[in-house]
Amino acid sequence: MKVKLLVDSTCDLPLEYLNANNVELIPLLVTFNEDEYLDLVEVNTTQLYQKVDELKLLPKTASRSIGSFMETYDKIFAEGYDQIIYICISSKFSGTIQNARLAAEDYNGKVLIHDSANLSTGIGLQVIKAVNWVKEGKSGEEVLALLEDLAPRVRAQFAVESLDYLYKGGRCSQTSYFFGKGLKIKPIIKVVDGGMIVYKKPIGKMVNALNKLLEIIKEDVENLDLETVMITHSLAEDSKNYLYEKLQEIVPEKSIMITDAGCVISSHCGKGTIGILYIVK
């Protein structure tokens, strides 16, 4: 049985990795007024922030249409695959999974859809595991069951350098925004049960938030899956270098994978956001 993995662009895995491991990408949409772009295909993160500066406007994001999903499914099946497993951004973050499921209704159960209950490389970590399982020859149903067991064990937390994007995007109240700006709060956003919570509120320099991220993973160090530990960032080079150096004191260097946040994720969190993501056993 030939099984094809399908992921959306919010997984924040490098295109080189996806291509090398035969994973199909369906890019979500980023819009500025009437202009619409395919994430990672027609716009990258650097270009996104350039457009924000030029237009003085925050982007909006959107799922692909039911028709787009059907076109993708048709393409994959025309290539000779028997099953598709779509690993999707959390249903609490996006309506993407609804369109994917509606599109799948005409394919007689051959399209299997997994709600990752996560975002960014919280999805990507699940994709990496699924790649291994598909290579081992597991069926779509077997891989889906393993993914459903894995999803609750993924840990994802991000430090947000600026509250501007969260506030302008409606994810931060005016009171919290002005209070947080005044105290220079760099919130730690954590994914819990498929949604986001403010987990910690470090005050002052960004390094304080980075150290909180390191403290969080240290709490899980005895129970870590060391196959892959992610550092994912949105144009946060200095923070990335700091975390990479410090994380090597906690996990083997070979376990660390660094990825760039794509345009959909960056549209909601802003420049300078960075996270540590991993799986517990």
GIUR-V520298 format. One record per residue. N is the residue number from 1. PHI is phi in degrees with one decimal (999 if undefined). OMEGA is omega in whole degrees, 0 to 359 (NA if undefined). Layout:
BEGIN
n: <N;N>
phi: <PHI;PHI>
omega: <OMEGA;OMEGA>
END
This chain:
BEGIN
n: <1;2;3;4;5;6;7;8;9;10;11;12;13;14;15;16;17;18;19;20;21;22;23;24;25;26;27;28;29;30;31;32;33;34;35;36;37;38;39;40;41;42;43;44;45;46;47;48;49;50;51;52;53;54;55;56;57;58;59;60;61;62;63;64;65;66;67;68;69;70;71;72;73;74;75;76;77;78;79;80;81;82;83;84;85;86;87;88;89;90;91;92;93;94;95;96;97;98;99;100;101;102;103;104;105;106;107;108;109;110;111;112;113;114;115;116;117;118;119;120;121;122;123;124;125;126;127;128;129;130;131;132;133;134;135;136;137;138;139;140;141;142;143;144;145;146;147;148;149;150;151;152;153;154;155;156;157;158;159;160;161;162;163;164;165;166;167;168;169;170;171;172;173;174;175;176;177;178;179;180;181;182;183;184;185;186;187;188;189;190;191;192;193;194;195;196;197;198;199;200;201;202;203;204;205;206;207;208;209;210;211;212;213;214;215;216;217;218;219;220;221;222;223;224;225;226;227;228;229;230;231;232;233;234;235;236;237;238;239;240;241;242;243;244;245;246;247;248;249;250;251;252;253;254;255;256;257;258;259;260;261;262;263;264;265;266;267;268;269;270;271;272;273;274;275;276;277;278;279;280;281>
phi: <999;-95.4;-113.6;-113.8;-90.3;-125.2;-135.3;-97.7;-70.2;-74.8;-71.4;56.2;-92.0;-60.8;-59.4;-61.9;-66.6;-60.5;-64.2;-68.0;-113.3;59.8;-103.5;-81.6;-107.5;-114.5;-75.3;-82.5;-109.4;-123.5;-126.9;-121.5;54.0;-91.7;-87.6;-120.5;-132.3;-84.2;-55.6;73.3;-100.1;-108.9;-153.6;-110.5;-67.0;-60.3;-64.2;-58.3;-68.1;-62.9;-65.8;-60.1;-66.0;-70.9;-92.9;54.1;-146.3;-81.4;-73.8;-113.4;-124.8;-152.2;-73.6;-81.6;-72.9;-58.1;-61.0;-64.8;-64.0;-63.1;-61.2;-66.7;-58.9;-60.0;-59.2;-65.7;-66.3;-65.6;-84.4;99.9;-82.9;-94.9;-141.4;-121.9;-116.0;-99.1;-99.3;-112.2;-56.4;-49.8;-65.5;-84.0;-101.8;-155.8;-87.5;-54.3;-64.3;-64.2;-65.4;-62.8;-70.1;-63.2;-65.3;-75.5;-62.2;-90.8;-117.0;51.9;77.3;-83.6;-106.4;-105.1;-120.9;-112.2;-80.5;-68.2;55.6;-154.5;-148.0;52.5;-76.7;-63.3;-78.3;-55.8;-61.1;-71.4;-63.0;-60.0;-63.7;-63.6;-56.9;-63.8;-67.7;-65.2;-63.4;-76.3;92.6;-69.6;-75.0;-58.8;-64.4;-65.8;-64.3;-61.1;-63.2;-65.6;-64.6;-65.3;-73.9;-75.2;-50.0;-67.4;-98.5;-86.4;-113.9;-136.3;-146.0;-130.1;-99.2;-103.1;-73.5;-127.9;-82.4;-58.1;-70.0;-62.4;-69.8;-66.7;-88.1;82.9;-101.6;-148.0;-69.5;-61.0;-62.9;-63.0;-63.6;-70.1;-65.1;-66.7;-63.0;-63.4;-89.6;58.2;-73.9;-114.6;-65.0;-96.0;-97.3;-120.2;-86.5;-134.4;52.2;81.9;-123.1;-112.5;-131.3;-83.4;-91.3;-140.8;-131.0;-60.9;-110.6;101.3;-71.4;-59.8;-60.8;-64.6;-69.3;-63.1;-66.2;-65.0;-60.1;-67.2;-62.6;-63.3;-70.1;-61.2;-64.6;-103.9;-60.0;-73.0;-123.0;-79.8;-85.1;-90.4;-60.9;-147.4;-120.9;-97.1;-113.5;-123.4;-144.0;-114.4;50.5;-118.6;-60.5;-63.5;-64.7;-59.8;-63.5;-63.9;-64.7;-61.1;-65.5;-72.9;-67.6;-67.4;-81.5;-110.9;-130.1;-60.8;-56.6;-65.1;-79.5;-84.8;-123.3;-106.1;-133.8;-95.2;-71.2;-76.3;-71.5;-64.9;-63.5;-64.5;-62.1;-101.1;-113.4;91.2;-61.5;94.3;-67.2;-149.8;-137.4;-115.8;-132.9;-162.7;-117.1;-103.7;-75.7>
omega: <180;182;179;176;178;178;174;190;177;180;175;171;179;178;179;179;181;181;182;184;172;177;180;180;169;184;173;190;173;184;168;187;183;182;187;183;174;181;177;180;182;177;174;188;177;179;178;182;175;179;177;180;182;187;184;187;175;178;169;181;183;175;169;182;174;179;179;177;180;177;179;178;181;180;182;180;177;178;174;179;182;182;173;169;178;179;196;172;183;178;177;179;190;174;183;185;179;179;179;181;178;178;184;186;183;188;171;175;181;176;181;187;181;173;184;185;183;178;178;183;163;169;184;177;178;177;181;177;181;176;180;182;177;179;178;177;179;179;177;180;179;180;180;179;178;178;180;175;184;190;181;182;177;180;182;177;185;170;183;185;181;179;188;184;178;181;182;178;176;181;180;182;179;180;179;181;183;176;181;178;182;181;183;179;174;189;170;178;183;176;180;179;175;178;182;172;169;188;179;179;178;182;173;186;181;182;178;177;179;179;175;177;179;177;182;181;177;179;182;193;181;187;186;165;188;177;180;170;188;159;180;187;177;181;180;188;182;179;179;181;179;181;181;180;184;183;178;175;184;181;177;180;182;179;190;174;181;179;178;174;179;187;181;179;182;180;184;185;176;181;178;178;181;182;168;185;185;179;172;184;NA>
END
